[in-house]
Amino acid sequence: MFDLSGKQGLIVGIANKRSIAWAIAQAAAAQGARLALTYPSERLEENVRELAAKLENPVIAPCDVGSDEQIADLAATLDREFGGVDFLVHGAAFAPAEALSHPFVETSREAFRIALDVSAYSLVGLARAVAPLMARRGGGSILTLTYIGSQRVFTNYNVMGVAKAALESSVRYLAADLGPQNIRVNAISAGAIKTLAAAGISGFSSILQVYRDRAPLRRGVDQTEVADAAMFLLSDAGRAVTGSILMVDAGFHAMGL
Ligand SMILES: NC(=O)c1ccc[n+]([C@@H]2O[C@H](COP(=O)([O-])OP(=O)(O)OC[C@H]3O[C@@H](n4cnc5c(N)ncnc54)[C@H](O)[C@@H]3O)[C@@H](O)[C@H]2O)c1
């Protein structure tokens, strides 16, 4: 049903074994996809190479998504190694630490710029770079990861919530632009999961307890559950779905008081 054999995918946003993007990479590889993984800096290169060693014949390339030049170099590498791309998973997000612990009203212009650039604009830049490679394959699927902090206030999520709102809106505009080429663009809004990015948000562990107390399923979610939902959107099973935000959060979004 979620078969990805013969497909070639790019996964951006793996930092370590807890990364949601790594869970998606493992699930996609299990469904038969060949993958390209990126690392944003030399500091994380070793981690990504170690994880990639578990995959069959992966392509590994640098890409700081804040750099147009590195995105262009990545597209050239994919053109050379793959010739075409069937899917892109975008799991990159960043905001300066002080913006995730001080009151939102104190967000500096620079912290705002960086958060929106790395966490939202990067989807636009990457989509533009891979679209011609997807068109060559008759279409493709682009998937990003978001959080409900885009819609509602979560203490200390702050500028990341604003960035996720921009990201979700970008999903809809990109879906409209790229749909005629049979390229779909969607997001999964995941429940809170303890990862490196989450650790940067002050008081994150108290958010996890709220899911256990209040989500309809009375629990949080884990990376493999997000990855399973991703298989639907990346594979032909999701072929009529685009411009959507799929909530994979144990139902937390449905609750009011
Ligand atoms: N963990 C959660 O609770 C949760 C919930 C919903 C959505 N998300 C989203 O899921 C995505 C993945 O996050 P995660 O929780 O797996 O944490 P993570 O820290 O494993 O992943 C974040 C990734 O962003 C990458 N990144 C940061 N700056 C970059 C740059 N300039 N260039 C390229 N890559 C860069 C990091 O290297 C890292 O791999 C993020 O968009 C995050 O906002 C996370």
The ligand as an SDF file (V2000), in Angstrom:
LIG
                    3D

 44 48  0  0  0  0  0  0  0  0999 V2000
    9.8800   17.2360   18.4590 N   0  0  0  0  0  0  0  0  0  0  0  0
    8.6680   17.7470   18.4370 C   0  0  0  0  0  0  0  0  0  0  0  0
    7.9730   17.7710   19.4510 O   0  0  0  0  0  0  0  0  0  0  0  0
    8.0990   18.2660   17.1480 C   0  0  0  0  0  0  0  0  0  0  0  0
    6.7140   18.4060   17.0300 C   0  0  0  0  0  0  0  0  0  0  0  0
    6.1850   18.9080   15.8430 C   0  0  0  0  0  0  0  0  0  0  0  0
    7.0360   19.2720   14.8150 C   0  0  0  0  0  0  0  0  0  0  0  0
    8.3960   19.1350   14.9650 N   0  0  0  0  0  0  0  0  0  0  0  0
    9.2440   19.5400   13.8510 C   0  0  0  0  0  0  0  0  0  0  0  0
    9.8820   18.4010   13.3230 O   0  0  0  0  0  0  0  0  0  0  0  0
   11.0490   18.8290   12.6250 C   0  0  0  0  0  0  0  0  0  0  0  0
   12.2050   17.9530   13.0510 C   0  0  0  0  0  0  0  0  0  0  0  0
   12.5340   18.2260   14.4070 O   0  0  0  0  0  0  0  0  0  0  0  0
   12.9170   17.1030   15.4640 P   0  0  0  0  0  0  0  0  0  0  0  0
   11.9910   17.2590   16.6160 O   0  0  0  0  0  0  0  0  0  0  0  0
   13.0690   15.7960   14.8050 O   0  0  0  0  0  0  0  0  0  0  0  0
   14.3190   17.6240   16.0230 O   0  0  0  0  0  0  0  0  0  0  0  0
   15.8060   17.5190   15.4170 P   0  0  0  0  0  0  0  0  0  0  0  0
   16.6290   18.4530   16.2390 O   0  0  0  0  0  0  0  0  0  0  0  0
   16.2410   16.1090   15.3730 O   0  0  0  0  0  0  0  0  0  0  0  0
   15.6510   18.0650   13.9440 O   0  0  0  0  0  0  0  0  0  0  0  0
   15.7720   19.4270   13.5830 C   0  0  0  0  0  0  0  0  0  0  0  0
   16.7420   19.4630   12.4440 C   0  0  0  0  0  0  0  0  0  0  0  0
   16.8880   20.7620   11.9000 O   0  0  0  0  0  0  0  0  0  0  0  0
   18.1960   20.8070   11.4000 C   0  0  0  0  0  0  0  0  0  0  0  0
   18.6280   22.1750   11.1030 N   0  0  0  0  0  0  0  0  0  0  0  0
   18.6840   23.2460   11.9470 C   0  0  0  0  0  0  0  0  0  0  0  0
   19.2250   24.3010   11.3120 N   0  0  0  0  0  0  0  0  0  0  0  0
   19.5080   23.8840   10.0410 C   0  0  0  0  0  0  0  0  0  0  0  0
   20.0830   24.5060    8.9110 C   0  0  0  0  0  0  0  0  0  0  0  0
   20.4900   25.7880    8.9280 N   0  0  0  0  0  0  0  0  0  0  0  0
   20.2440   23.7710    7.7710 N   0  0  0  0  0  0  0  0  0  0  0  0
   19.8290   22.4750    7.7220 C   0  0  0  0  0  0  0  0  0  0  0  0
   19.2810   21.8300    8.7630 N   0  0  0  0  0  0  0  0  0  0  0  0
   19.1280   22.5340    9.9130 C   0  0  0  0  0  0  0  0  0  0  0  0
   19.0090   20.1700   12.5130 C   0  0  0  0  0  0  0  0  0  0  0  0
   20.2910   19.7930   12.0380 O   0  0  0  0  0  0  0  0  0  0  0  0
   18.1450   18.9980   12.8600 C   0  0  0  0  0  0  0  0  0  0  0  0
   18.5200   17.8840   12.0820 O   0  0  0  0  0  0  0  0  0  0  0  0
   11.2250   20.3040   12.9410 C   0  0  0  0  0  0  0  0  0  0  0  0
   10.6620   21.0750   11.9030 O   0  0  0  0  0  0  0  0  0  0  0  0
   10.3890   20.4640   14.1920 C   0  0  0  0  0  0  0  0  0  0  0  0
    9.9480   21.7840   14.3790 O   0  0  0  0  0  0  0  0  0  0  0  0
    8.9380   18.6220   16.1000 C   0  0  0  0  0  0  0  0  0  0  0  0
  1  2  1  0
  2  3  2  0
  2  4  1  0
  4  5  1  0
  4 44  2  0
  5  6  2  0
  6  7  1  0
  7  8  2  0
  8  9  1  0
  8 44  1  0
  9 10  1  0
  9 42  1  0
 10 11  1  0
 11 12  1  0
 11 40  1  0
 12 13  1  0
 13 14  1  0
 14 15  2  0
 14 16  1  0
 14 17  1  0
 17 18  1  0
 18 19  2  0
 18 20  1  0
 18 21  1  0
 21 22  1  0
 22 23  1  0
 23 24  1  0
 23 38  1  0
 24 25  1  0
 25 26  1  0
 25 36  1  0
 26 27  1  0
 26 35  1  0
 27 28  2  0
 28 29  1  0
 29 30  1  0
 29 35  2  0
 30 31  1  0
 30 32  2  0
 32 33  1  0
 33 34  2  0
 34 35  1  0
 36 37  1  0
 36 38  1  0
 38 39  1  0
 40 41  1  0
 40 42  1  0
 42 43  1  0
M  CHG  2   8   1  16  -1
M  END
$$$$
